[in-house]
Amino acid sequence: MSKVLVMESTYDTCAQAVERAFATFPVNVRGKKVVVKVNALKASDPDREAMVTHYKLLKAVLEKLEDLEPAEIIVGDSGGTESYGKSGYVFSTSRLAEAAGPYYRNLSLNLAVVELEQPFRRKVAVLRDVLEADIYISLPKMKTRGLTMISGGVKNNFGMLAGAQKSWYHYNSVDPEVFARILVEMYRLRRPDLVIMDAIHAMEGYGPASPESRWVNKVLAATDAVAMDTVQGLM
C-alpha cells in the first residue's frame, strides 16, 4: 500500500518538511545524477500568486540533496503555453533561478524522441534529462485545473513534453478521459523516485494559471504520485 506524508508547513519552515520527507522516503543519491523538475508554468510573482513551485521549497530540497553528495544536480522544467522558449525568464521572474543557482538548466534544449500509443499514436519529444536521470525528484504545485479538475503529482510529468506539444494534446484531447490518457502515458514513461508537493499556497479557480489562490499550509510527499493526487483530491 502506498504511503503519503501530509505535513503542516509554511515557506519559512518547509526545510523541516523536506527533511522529514527524505527521512520517510530515503533516496540513495550519492554519486548519481539527480534531476529536480519543478512546475514552472509561467512567469509570476511566487509570493503573491500560486502558479509555480515556490522557490523556498526548491531551495530546501537542493540544500538537502547537497548533503547527500550526488554526482550532479539539474533543475528545470518545460514552460507552459505562454512561456515556450522563455525558460530562463520564467525561472528568473519566479525566483526559481535564484534558488536553483548553478543547477538550473533549460531542459527543453536536450530532448529525446519516443513513440506513444495512447491516446494517439505519434512520436513526441520529451526532456532527455528527466528520462535518463538516475534519480528523478518531482516538485509539483497544488492546483485546480479546468480539464483535469486537479493538477498535482501525475500532471507535473506532463511537463516532460517539450514546447507546443502540450498545447497540441490540450487541443486534440477535449474529452477529459482522453486527455487523462496522455497524463498516464507520461507518468508511465518515467515515474519520479520522490514527489514533494508545494501545497502551502495553492492555486484554485480555472487553472492552470488562475489568479485565485488559498493558503493550505501543507507539504505532501510520496513515491507514488497517484496516491498523492488521491489524497490531494480529498483536501
Salt bridges, closest charged atoms under 4 A:
GLU8 OE2 - LYS218 NZ 2.85
ASP12 OD1 - LYS56 NZ 2.94
GLU19 OE2 - LYS64 NZ 2.88
ASP47 OD1 - HIS54 NE2 2.99
ASP47 OD2 - ARG95 NH1 3.78
GLU69 OE1 - ARG30 NH1 2.33
ASP77 OD1 - LYS37 NZ 2.72
GLU82 OE1 - LYS42 NZ 3.04
GLU98 OE2 - ARG95 NH2 2.89
GLU115 OE2 - ARG121 NE 3.08
GLU117 OE2 - ARG121 NE 3.72
ASP129 OD1 - LYS33 NZ 3.09
GLU132 OE2 - ARG128 NH1 3.04
GLU185 OE2 - ARG181 NH2 2.78
GLU185 OE2 - ARG188 NE 3.68
ASP193 OD2 - ARG190 NH2 3.29
ASP198 OD2 - LYS141 NZ 2.79
GLU204 OE1 - ARG214 NE 3.35
